[in-house]
Amino acid sequence: MNGLARLAACCAIVWVSAGNTAFLQVNSQPTPAPTITAEREPWYLNGDPVTYAGSIYYPAGPEIHFIPNEMVRSGFYQGIPIYSRTTIEPYSVIFVPLPGGLMQPYERQRTGQIAGTAGSAAPHFPVAPYTGPAATMGTTPLPQAPAPPTVTGPLPDSIVGTTGTAAPVVTAQAGNRVVYLPRPAPVKSAERPKGINGVFIDFRNNRWFSSGAPTPLDPDRYTRIGEYRGFSVYAPRGGGAGTIYVPMTRDSTDLLIPFTRRGR
């Protein structure tokens, strides 16, 4: 009996193994090419979207060839078979059969739960930013720039009724406490030098100090008398040696700055 039992057990194992091998061989066969196509369907001719698995898919991208080893039939839309690719993200792109072994891709817009993601390939439609809670996607939300501070509580009694030099800057409220940041100091430009030791130049053994606003260069009124560090120096025609004039820049021929002589 023991010998017969062992023989029966071995036969059962061999039979199960053979059956599994046959099953794997059957399921590894390429998918047959589609025999029903959509080239005459009104929804295809009009470029309408396709509803599949509870989502809406839109025509996207050029036609591709049918791939028997990657594409499988996964459903129907108005009598036309719908195919999916096993090598890309599920439910991202579906394919509608056309004549000549071609397939038209239909793509799902990446909104809702798949917002902010790109899938297996660059999508043909803009990717919507992720706006839901982090738990929805299992990831953290996309980084965003901080918003400007806003007033979140009453102003202190000491400054009620006043405006100051600018609107107060208030941070977000933390519990029952509102933190007020100091107003930024007003921006100031450099002041014009004052006093006798302001802007001056040394020319012809004398010190000349800036003494007024720029004046237009008039060849009939001024004549060139020399040079100071690459700047032409002018003086009034017919005298007036107490004041000389220097252009604002080396290349300037429009405005002259007056300088008055003072003893060293």
BAFI-3210 file (N, C-alpha, C; in Angstrom, 3 decimals, decimal comma, padded with zeros to 6 digits):
// residues 264
n [1|2|3|4|5|6|7|8|9|10|11|12|13|14|15|16|17|18|19|20|21|22|23|24|25|26|27|28|29|30|31|32|33|34|35|36|37|38|39|40|41|42|43|44|45|46|47|48|49|50|51|52|53|54|55|56|57|58|59|60|61|62|63|64|65|66|67|68|69|70|71|72|73|74|75|76|77|78|79|80|81|82|83|84|85|86|87|88|89|90|91|92|93|94|95|96|97|98|99|100|101|102|103|104|105|106|107|108|109|110|111|112|113|114|115|116|117|118|119|120|121|122|123|124|125|126|127|128|129|130|131|132|133|134|135|136|137|138|139|140|141|142|143|144|145|146|147|148|149|150|151|152|153|154|155|156|157|158|159|160|161|162|163|164|165|166|167|168|169|170|171|172|173|174|175|176|177|178|179|180|181|182|183|184|185|186|187|188|189|190|191|192|193|194|195|196|197|198|199|200|201|202|203|204|205|206|207|208|209|210|211|212|213|214|215|216|217|218|219|220|221|222|223|224|225|226|227|228|229|230|231|232|233|234|235|236|237|238|239|240|241|242|243|244|245|246|247|248|249|250|251|252|253|254|255|256|257|258|259|260|261|262|263|264]
n.u [000,831|001,934|003,733|002,010|000,680|002,718|003,308|000,909|000,887|003,142|002,331|000,238|001,567|003,156|001,149|-000,138|002,002|002,461|000,036|000,154|002,334|001,339|-000,673|000,793|002,121|-000,001|-000,957|001,145|001,138|001,216|-000,992|-003,824|-004,205|-006,357|-009,652|-011,847|-012,399|-012,243|-012,540|-014,792|-016,556|-018,732|-017,971|-015,217|-014,493|-015,262|-013,488|-014,156|-014,052|-013,313|-014,967|-013,780|-013,314|-014,342|-013,133|-012,258|-010,963|-008,864|-008,189|-004,764|-001,640|000,327|-000,677|000,164|001,812|000,263|001,180|001,806|002,973|002,761|000,313|-002,994|-006,413|-008,711|-011,263|-014,408|-015,750|-018,658|-019,010|-016,507|-013,343|-011,156|-007,769|-004,935|-001,597|000,792|003,186|003,274|002,119|-000,808|-004,121|-003,451|-003,032|-005,009|-005,824|-007,221|-008,301|-007,353|-007,560|-005,063|-003,347|-002,881|-002,973|-004,818|-003,809|-005,396|-005,538|-005,576|-006,318|-004,081|-005,209|-006,855|-006,417|-004,028|-002,780|-000,039|001,824|003,744|003,573|004,346|005,485|006,172|003,342|000,727|-000,983|-001,310|000,009|-001,878|-001,473|-000,770|-003,213|-004,612|-004,911|-001,924|-002,149|-003,711|-002,218|-000,160|002,216|004,201|002,867|003,399|006,132|005,567|005,721|006,122|003,332|002,532|002,766|-000,106|-002,553|-003,594|-004,769|-005,872|-004,520|-001,933|-002,835|-001,262|-000,660|-003,001|-005,075|-003,051|-000,889|001,761|004,853|004,533|002,501|001,757|003,654|002,629|002,902|001,754|-000,774|000,065|-001,333|-002,836|-001,362|-000,116|002,436|004,282|006,221|009,069|008,815|010,340|013,285|013,220|014,336|017,303|019,099|022,486|023,746|024,360|027,664|028,562|029,619|032,919|034,727|033,756|033,091|035,966|038,648|042,100|043,742|046,054|047,730|045,887|043,025|039,869|036,462|033,301|030,606|027,949|024,968|024,911|025,722|024,763|026,963|028,256|029,755|030,195|030,414|032,239|035,625|038,180|040,692|042,516|043,344|042,094|042,918|042,072|039,701|038,311|038,927|037,220|036,861|035,281|034,876|036,822|037,601|036,935|038,338|037,974|036,339|036,063|035,115|034,011|033,308|030,552|031,065|033,765|033,189|031,221|029,539|027,687|026,853|028,296|030,117|030,368|033,290|034,739|037,524|039,654|042,011|044,778]
n.v [-001,202|001,192|001,645|001,913|004,236|006,099|006,135|007,117|009,704|010,832|010,829|012,631|015,029|015,348|015,683|018,073|019,886|019,770|020,775|023,453|024,388|024,306|026,192|028,568|028,787|029,214|031,715|033,402|034,032|036,235|039,079|038,894|040,708|043,587|043,218|044,762|048,095|051,728|053,701|054,698|055,525|057,957|059,392|059,084|060,330|062,932|063,622|063,257|062,815|059,759|057,616|055,668|053,219|054,865|057,334|060,143|060,186|061,727|062,329|062,060|062,834|061,251|058,520|055,106|051,949|048,764|046,748|043,594|042,171|043,829|045,121|044,719|043,672|045,566|046,464|047,880|050,451|051,728|049,498|049,251|047,813|048,452|049,035|048,468|049,214|047,108|047,950|050,524|053,142|052,119|052,874|055,344|055,899|054,900|052,853|053,072|050,998|051,211|051,023|049,113|048,206|050,234|052,328|054,649|056,808|057,655|059,941|060,424|063,304|064,730|065,251|065,785|062,959|062,254|064,598|066,830|064,913|063,069|060,583|057,673|058,742|061,899|063,921|064,854|066,870|069,818|069,514|069,483|071,433|070,042|070,224|069,149|067,500|066,173|063,489|062,347|061,737|060,396|061,646|064,624|067,976|070,075|072,394|075,809|079,358|081,590|083,408|086,946|088,737|089,172|091,172|089,906|090,395|092,764|096,139|097,301|099,236|101,451|102,452|102,850|104,710|106,000|106,313|106,142|105,961|104,096|101,286|099,042|096,051|092,824|089,645|086,206|085,089|083,607|081,443|083,255|085,459|088,178|088,942|091,759|093,109|095,305|098,429|098,838|100,812|104,007|104,318|105,910|108,101|108,840|111,801|115,104|116,414|118,774|122,083|123,651|121,728|120,118|118,699|118,891|120,003|119,961|122,337|123,925|124,770|125,568|125,154|124,096|124,397|122,748|124,731|125,207|124,613|122,447|123,867|124,677|123,835|126,318|127,254|129,914|131,232|129,935|128,825|126,418|125,740|123,960|120,739|118,293|115,439|113,926|115,239|117,929|121,367|124,378|127,947|131,141|133,217|136,120|136,706|136,466|134,718|133,564|131,361|128,103|125,547|122,222|119,311|117,020|114,329|112,499|112,232|114,036|116,699|118,531|119,540|121,571|121,686|124,150|125,372|127,018|129,071|128,727|129,670|127,648]
n.w [000,000|000,744|-001,328|-003,538|-002,751|-002,782|-005,520|-006,588|-005,487|-006,691|-009,370|-009,238|-008,602|-010,888|-012,776|-011,928|-012,195|-014,939|-015,831|-014,842|-016,297|-018,893|-018,594|-018,127|-020,538|-022,289|-021,443|-022,023|-024,630|-027,496|-027,853|-029,943|-033,031|-033,311|-034,637|-034,939|-035,610|-035,161|-037,069|-038,395|-036,524|-035,093|-032,742|-032,773|-035,199|-034,644|-032,698|-030,028|-026,420|-024,564|-022,356|-019,756|-017,323|-015,330|-015,749|-017,866|-021,078|-023,486|-026,992|-027,765|-028,944|-031,615|-033,815|-033,071|-033,701|-033,306|-030,552|-029,997|-027,837|-025,662|-025,503|-024,318|-024,447|-022,688|-022,255|-023,481|-025,603|-026,593|-028,253|-029,432|-029,045|-026,300|-025,592|-023,453|-022,320|-020,911|-019,960|-019,039|-016,813|-015,130|-016,274|-017,312|-020,060|-022,799|-025,691|-028,908|-031,498|-034,979|-038,621|-040,447|-038,470|-036,628|-033,678|-031,788|-029,312|-026,240|-023,685|-020,167|-018,307|-015,962|-013,198|-010,002|-008,000|-009,223|-009,735|-010,202|-010,886|-013,360|-014,584|-016,636|-018,898|-020,536|-020,247|-022,617|-021,992|-019,906|-016,589|-013,709|-010,736|-007,475|-004,999|-002,908|000,378|001,923|002,539|000,617|-001,665|-000,522|-000,324|000,257|-000,099|-003,037|-002,989|-002,053|-002,520|000,268|001,602|001,726|004,898|007,001|008,756|011,761|014,171|016,744|016,855|019,102|022,043|022,353|019,839|018,551|016,424|015,133|012,259|011,563|009,668|007,722|006,723|009,398|009,956|010,425|011,859|011,530|013,831|016,908|018,905|021,465|021,076|019,248|017,089|016,405|013,934|013,680|011,924|008,753|008,283|006,653|003,268|002,374|000,263|-000,684|000,763|-000,474|-000,385|002,109|003,232|003,334|002,680|000,628|-002,594|-004,566|-006,751|-007,707|-009,482|-011,468|-009,305|-007,433|-005,335|-006,208|-005,606|-005,821|-006,860|-007,574|-009,580|-012,514|-015,728|-019,092|-021,802|-023,641|-026,497|-027,204|-024,836|-023,204|-023,027|-023,708|-021,375|-020,389|-018,921|-016,680|-015,237|-017,481|-018,000|-019,730|-019,085|-018,622|-019,028|-018,485|-021,369|-021,910|-019,299|-015,764|-013,980|-011,556|-011,518|-012,788|-015,182|-015,425|-017,335|-016,709|-017,245|-018,840|-021,526|-021,891|-023,484|-022,967|-020,378|-017,830|-014,760|-012,328|-010,665|-007,941|-007,088|-004,282|-001,852|-000,859]
ca.u [000,000|002,793|004,279|000,950|000,391|003,785|003,148|-000,224|001,280|004,052|001,539|-000,533|002,489|003,521|-000,027|-000,324|003,089|002,209|-001,082|000,621|003,192|000,459|-001,381|001,719|002,388|-001,177|-001,105|002,273|001,016|000,933|-002,396|-004,190|-004,456|-007,776|-010,418|-012,872|-011,715|-013,132|-012,347|-016,074|-017,403|-018,891|-017,201|-013,809|-014,354|-015,436|-012,472|-014,765|-013,363|-013,786|-015,120|-013,263|-012,976|-014,745|-012,386|-012,424|-009,711|-008,925|-007,188|-003,501|-000,444|000,171|-001,002|001,295|001,513|-000,170|002,304|001,166|003,549|002,545|-001,057|-004,041|-007,751|-009,109|-012,649|-015,083|-016,453|-019,650|-018,764|-015,131|-012,450|-010,171|-006,550|-003,993|-000,221|001,210|004,505|003,176|001,270|-002,196|-005,176|-002,936|-003,279|-005,667|-005,597|-008,370|-007,770|-007,645|-007,109|-003,640|-002,553|-002,554|-003,723|-004,863|-003,763|-006,302|-004,836|-006,321|-005,694|-003,501|-005,831|-007,377|-005,457|-002,730|-002,272|001,338|002,681|003,932|003,322|005,455|006,073|005,714|001,953|000,434|-001,789|-000,662|-000,173|-002,469|-000,733|-001,401|-003,821|-005,291|-004,071|-000,796|-002,516|-004,384|-001,231|000,874|003,445|004,022|002,442|004,452|006,550|004,991|006,337|005,345|002,450|002,898|002,121|-001,386|-002,945|-004,434|-005,263|-005,988|-003,283|-001,765|-003,502|-000,336|-000,559|-004,325|-005,338|-001,890|-000,576|003,197|005,393|004,142|001,570|002,458|003,863|002,181|003,052|000,601|-001,034|000,464|-002,176|-003,489|-000,340|000,172|003,794|004,422|007,598|009,349|008,749|011,668|013,738|013,083|015,530|017,892|020,201|023,651|023,547|025,368|028,638|028,319|030,754|034,012|035,482|032,936|033,755|036,937|039,728|043,314|044,059|046,967|048,197|044,784|041,960|038,604|035,352|032,023|029,953|026,647|024,326|025,503|025,292|025,003|028,213|028,016|031,075|030,347|030,634|033,328|036,765|038,967|041,968|043,414|042,797|042,254|042,732|041,297|038,544|038,599|038,623|036,776|036,751|034,493|035,610|036,964|037,893|036,231|039,242|037,653|035,498|036,322|033,994|034,456|032,163|030,089|031,791|034,832|032,641|030,098|029,700|026,422|026,741|029,532|029,959|031,239|034,171|035,249|038,861|039,927|043,403|045,110]
ca.v [000,000|002,372|001,842|002,448|005,619|006,964|006,232|008,005|011,068|011,310|011,088|013,865|016,167|015,512|016,190|019,480|020,656|019,850|021,698|024,819|024,761|024,580|027,452|029,653|028,886|029,783|033,117|034,186|034,229|037,624|039,443|038,974|042,049|043,933|043,031|045,814|049,384|052,850|054,807|055,233|055,890|059,423|059,973|059,145|061,331|064,260|063,862|063,300|062,013|058,397|057,290|054,331|052,954|055,987|058,549|060,649|060,166|062,600|061,991|062,705|062,331|060,579|057,098|054,185|050,602|047,783|046,003|042,379|041,693|044,808|045,597|043,740|044,239|045,815|046,912|048,291|051,732|051,741|048,371|049,252|047,340|049,373|048,324|049,102|048,702|046,569|048,474|051,914|053,345|051,720|053,877|056,647|056,020|053,760|052,860|052,718|050,409|051,791|050,118|049,046|047,899|051,449|052,570|056,051|056,972|058,552|060,196|060,990|064,498|064,430|066,084|064,997|062,176|062,152|065,944|067,049|063,804|063,013|059,246|056,945|059,555|063,281|063,995|065,812|067,942|070,420|068,810|070,359|071,407|069,315|071,160|068,434|067,156|065,286|062,089|061,843|061,174|059,690|062,427|065,987|068,878|070,758|073,604|077,057|080,547|082,097|084,530|088,127|088,766|089,855|091,560|088,853|090,760|094,212|096,860|097,677|100,481|102,580|103,003|102,984|106,065|106,540|105,609|105,951|106,302|103,046|100,341|098,111|094,691|091,938|088,248|085,375|085,011|082,361|081,351|084,529|086,505|088,689|089,473|092,884|093,345|096,739|098,985|099,030|102,198|104,569|104,256|107,215|108,152|109,571|113,234|115,920|116,952|120,142|122,765|124,043|120,537|119,278|118,213|119,874|119,535|120,768|122,712|125,069|125,151|126,092|124,198|124,608|123,701|122,782|125,946|125,498|123,624|122,376|124,866|124,174|124,209|127,246|127,634|131,365|131,765|129,251|128,389|125,386|126,283|122,921|119,410|117,779|113,986|113,478|116,101|119,270|122,444|125,570|129,208|132,116|134,047|137,517|136,946|135,634|133,632|132,999|130,159|127,239|124,645|120,882|118,483|116,012|113,104|112,735|112,324|114,964|117,983|119,244|120,237|121,878|121,939|125,264|125,237|128,327|128,973|129,141|129,490|126,469]
ca.w [000,000|000,779|-002,669|-004,399|-002,332|-003,286|-006,963|-006,865|-005,147|-007,736|-010,577|-009,010|-008,692|-012,289|-013,504|-011,563|-012,792|-016,376|-016,034|-014,620|-017,425|-020,029|-018,311|-018,346|-021,964|-022,961|-021,095|-022,487|-026,066|-027,874|-028,034|-031,365|-033,557|-033,301|-035,880|-034,951|-035,539|-034,851|-038,005|-038,880|-035,394|-035,013|-031,641|-033,177|-036,249|-034,045|-031,690|-028,701|-025,403|-024,311|-020,937|-019,479|-015,919|-014,500|-016,067|-019,230|-021,824|-024,649|-028,010|-027,414|-029,590|-032,909|-033,816|-032,958|-034,181|-032,326|-029,989|-029,476|-026,580|-024,594|-025,458|-024,006|-024,478|-021,306|-022,147|-024,710|-025,593|-027,660|-029,143|-029,936|-027,981|-025,744|-025,243|-022,528|-022,379|-019,613|-019,605|-018,584|-015,644|-015,375|-016,389|-017,732|-021,497|-023,436|-027,128|-029,729|-032,733|-036,283|-039,683|-040,738|-037,290|-035,886|-032,451|-031,396|-027,854|-025,523|-022,429|-019,041|-017,747|-014,658|-012,183|-008,894|-007,227|-009,908|-010,000|-009,791|-011,305|-014,811|-015,101|-017,252|-019,957|-020,489|-020,697|-023,673|-021,435|-018,731|-015,317|-012,705|-009,467|-006,371|-004,052|-001,837|001,532|001,611|002,707|-000,575|-002,570|000,214|-000,406|000,741|-001,165|-003,752|-002,269|-002,511|-001,952|001,395|001,331|002,515|006,212|007,081|010,100|012,313|015,492|016,943|017,099|020,505|022,409|022,277|018,492|017,956|015,974|014,437|011,010|011,408|008,350|006,782|007,314|010,287|009,480|011,486|011,518|011,861|015,256|017,554|020,092|021,732|020,995|017,914|017,084|015,488|013,522|013,545|010,578|008,163|008,223|005,301|002,427|002,145|-000,686|-000,187|000,782|-001,153|000,567|002,550|003,834|002,434|002,303|-000,214|-003,796|-005,046|-007,609|-007,672|-010,861|-011,577|-007,979|-006,646|-005,033|-006,743|-004,970|-006,527|-006,373|-008,162|-010,441|-013,854|-016,693|-020,453|-022,453|-024,745|-027,035|-027,280|-023,491|-022,507|-023,833|-023,052|-020,882|-019,917|-018,698|-015,318|-015,179|-018,624|-018,178|-020,229|-018,141|-019,351|-018,288|-019,240|-022,313|-021,532|-017,893|-014,794|-013,633|-010,253|-011,674|-013,933|-015,450|-015,791|-017,759|-015,752|-017,582|-019,808|-022,877|-021,908|-024,173|-022,765|-019,110|-017,116|-013,325|-011,937|-009,514|-007,519|-006,524|-002,929|-001,531|-000,075]
c.u [000,870|003,380|003,249|000,645|001,457|003,647|002,022|000,146|002,203|003,310|000,757|000,355|002,870|002,368|-000,262|000,754|002,878|001,086|-000,659|001,488|002,360|-000,257|-000,477|002,017|001,220|-001,250|000,061|002,217|000,732|-000,562|-002,719|-004,479|-005,941|-008,421|-011,538|-012,165|-012,728|-013,093|-013,655|-017,009|-017,507|-018,054|-015,712|-013,593|-014,463|-014,362|-013,025|-013,952|-014,039|-013,875|-014,696|-012,870|-013,264|-014,004|-012,611|-011,050|-009,896|-007,886|-005,890|-002,363|-000,723|-000,198|000,277|000,863|001,098|001,021|001,746|001,685|003,339|001,085|-002,027|-005,392|-008,263|-010,538|-013,209|-015,656|-017,333|-019,331|-017,367|-014,211|-011,444|-008,972|-005,697|-002,614|000,212|002,535|004,470|002,238|-000,181|-003,137|-004,653|-003,228|-003,975|-005,530|-006,832|-007,857|-008,270|-007,161|-005,592|-002,770|-002,136|-003,462|-003,663|-004,824|-004,819|-005,732|-005,765|-005,592|-005,264|-003,982|-006,305|-006,272|-004,100|-002,194|-000,853|002,289|002,736|003,666|004,559|006,155|005,531|004,292|001,779|-000,377|-001,056|-000,986|-000,719|-001,655|-001,508|-001,919|-004,488|-004,379|-002,999|-001,192|-003,167|-003,409|-000,191|002,212|003,150|003,581|003,637|004,844|005,946|005,697|005,490|004,515|002,887|002,190|000,836|-001,698|-003,915|-004,965|-005,319|-004,627|-003,150|-002,383|-002,589|-000,243|-001,909|-004,553|-004,176|-001,617|000,902|003,655|005,040|003,185|002,313|002,552|003,564|002,339|001,783|000,467|-000,644|-000,294|-002,950|-002,538|-000,097|001,529|003,883|005,900|007,850|009,250|010,161|012,013|013,584|014,406|016,016|019,007|021,349|023,417|024,684|026,351|028,375|029,607|031,872|034,831|034,624|033,731|034,709|037,912|040,910|043,733|044,900|047,296|047,129|043,772|040,630|037,471|034,092|031,167|028,605|026,126|025,002|024,901|025,583|026,336|027,886|029,374|031,285|030,674|031,867|034,396|037,577|040,316|042,915|042,676|043,058|041,887|041,821|040,045|039,005|038,161|038,331|036,760|035,904|035,386|035,653|037,161|037,111|037,066|038,924|036,810|035,929|035,161|034,545|033,230|031,802|030,768|032,846|034,281|031,518|030,454|028,465|026,429|028,101|029,204|030,896|032,053|034,775|036,576|038,891|041,393|043,611|045,297]
c.v [001,257|002,666|002,416|003,902|006,565|007,168|007,197|009,461|011,645|011,642|012,383|015,091|016,441|016,117|017,680|020,348|020,827|020,822|023,144|025,296|025,105|025,897|028,652|029,840|029,531|031,280|033,971|034,439|035,702|037,851|039,500|040,406|042,344|043,701|044,050|047,144|050,525|053,961|055,429|055,637|057,415|060,037|060,059|060,239|062,748|064,592|063,945|062,482|060,665|058,204|055,856|054,251|054,153|057,276|058,915|060,743|060,951|062,144|062,763|062,045|061,612|059,106|056,264|052,817|049,699|046,944|044,745|041,948|042,657|045,209|044,453|044,437|044,362|046,314|047,272|049,691|051,787|050,686|048,287|048,798|048,417|048,553|049,167|048,497|048,268|047,146|049,930|051,979|052,950|052,922|055,265|056,911|054,751|053,919|052,343|052,189|051,120|050,827|050,169|048,766|049,115|051,598|054,056|056,161|057,965|058,701|060,819|062,220|064,231|065,459|065,181|064,275|062,053|063,529|066,089|065,939|063,767|061,634|058,635|057,738|060,967|063,380|065,046|066,996|068,532|069,644|069,798|070,301|070,663|070,307|070,460|068,154|066,157|063,824|061,511|061,157|060,325|060,395|063,801|066,875|069,528|072,017|074,845|078,216|081,057|083,299|085,731|088,123|089,561|090,174|090,523|089,190|092,258|094,842|097,183|099,029|101,678|103,184|103,090|104,441|106,710|105,716|105,340|106,374|105,265|102,128|099,363|096,733|093,745|090,502|087,493|085,238|083,639|082,257|082,640|085,710|086,881|089,370|090,554|093,096|094,844|097,182|099,123|100,514|102,731|104,535|105,665|107,096|108,943|111,076|113,949|116,461|118,418|120,736|123,031|122,852|119,569|118,765|119,293|119,182|120,471|121,046|123,987|125,655|125,823|124,978|124,838|123,732|123,841|123,903|126,219|124,367|123,593|123,421|124,341|124,681|125,051|127,694|129,134|131,965|131,173|128,816|127,382|125,948|125,211|121,604|118,991|116,290|113,469|114,287|117,443|120,294|123,707|126,768|130,165|132,917|135,492|137,742|136,015|134,458|133,009|131,742|129,397|126,259|123,320|120,069|117,446|114,679|113,430|112,943|113,342|116,240|118,848|120,105|120,407|122,155|123,079|124,948|126,621|128,149|129,469|128,875|128,245|126,820]
c.w [000,000|-000,591|-003,605|-004,047|-002,851|-004,792|-007,322|-006,570|-006,203|-009,008|-010,438|-009,147|-010,134|-013,068|-013,204|-012,216|-014,284|-016,664|-015,866|-015,772|-018,638|-019,837|-018,582|-019,814|-022,701|-022,706|-021,550|-023,983|-026,372|-028,067|-029,517|-031,790|-033,557|-034,664|-036,009|-034,731|-035,471|-035,889|-038,503|-037,753|-035,286|-033,898|-031,967|-034,217|-035,688|-033,008|-030,286|-027,706|-025,210|-022,801|-020,700|-018,012|-015,022|-014,749|-017,521|-019,882|-023,127|-025,682|-027,752|-028,170|-030,894|-032,747|-033,702|-033,479|-033,016|-031,876|-029,345|-028,109|-025,410|-024,438|-025,204|-024,068|-023,048|-021,172|-023,508|-024,507|-026,828|-028,727|-029,701|-028,811|-027,578|-025,278|-024,283|-022,731|-020,994|-019,129|-019,152|-017,392|-015,945|-015,395|-016,757|-019,204|-021,969|-024,942|-027,849|-031,061|-033,983|-037,362|-039,859|-039,540|-036,494|-034,672|-032,128|-029,871|-027,367|-024,110|-021,390|-018,519|-016,305|-013,628|-011,045|-008,151|-007,895|-010,285|-009,472|-010,165|-012,826|-015,392|-015,724|-018,337|-019,831|-021,023|-021,787|-023,167|-020,236|-017,461|-014,296|-011,424|-008,395|-005,340|-002,885|-000,675|001,162|001,700|001,464|-001,513|-001,847|000,162|000,156|-000,406|-001,841|-002,993|-002,897|-001,829|-000,795|000,996|002,159|003,853|006,177|008,530|010,636|013,694|015,644|017,188|018,579|020,786|022,224|020,891|017,806|017,598|015,276|013,204|010,863|010,029|007,306|007,500|008,199|009,680|010,624|011,022|011,860|013,368|015,789|018,873|020,282|021,574|019,542|017,953|016,013|015,185|013,429|012,099|010,018|008,110|006,811|004,563|002,156|001,122|-000,080|-000,290|000,058|-000,125|000,875|003,118|002,847|001,988|001,511|-001,397|-004,296|-005,987|-007,420|-009,108|-010,837|-010,204|-007,136|-006,393|-005,413|-006,185|-005,803|-005,953|-007,023|-009,013|-011,804|-014,780|-018,098|-021,010|-023,691|-025,288|-027,118|-025,909|-022,820|-023,503|-023,035|-022,667|-020,396|-019,700|-017,268|-015,320|-016,296|-018,890|-018,755|-019,194|-018,956|-018,414|-019,119|-020,189|-021,790|-020,061|-016,996|-014,357|-012,295|-010,327|-012,922|-014,049|-015,971|-016,223|-016,703|-015,981|-018,617|-021,214|-022,980|-022,654|-023,981|-021,516|-018,457|-015,655|-012,938|-010,677|-009,212|-006,795|-005,087|-002,651|-000,687|001,383]
res [m|n|g|l|a|r|l|a|a|c|c|a|i|v|w|v|s|a|g|n|t|a|f|l|q|v|n|s|q|p|t|p|a|p|t|i|t|a|e|r|e|p|w|y|l|n|g|d|p|v|t|y|a|g|s|i|y|y|p|a|g|p|e|i|h|f|i|p|n|e|m|v|r|s|g|f|y|q|g|i|p|i|y|s|r|t|t|i|e|p|y|s|v|i|f|v|p|l|p|g|g|l|m|q|p|y|e|r|q|r|t|g|q|i|a|g|t|a|g|s|a|a|p|h|f|p|v|a|p|y|t|g|p|a|a|t|m|g|t|t|p|l|p|q|a|p|a|p|p|t|v|t|g|p|l|p|d|s|i|v|g|t|t|g|t|a|a|p|v|v|t|a|q|a|g|n|r|v|v|y|l|p|r|p|a|p|v|k|s|a|e|r|p|k|g|i|n|g|v|f|i|d|f|r|n|n|r|w|f|s|s|g|a|p|t|p|l|d|p|d|r|y|t|r|i|g|e|y|r|g|f|s|v|y|a|p|r|g|g|g|a|g|t|i|y|v|p|m|t|r|d|s|t|d|l|l|i|p|f|t|r|r|g|r]
***
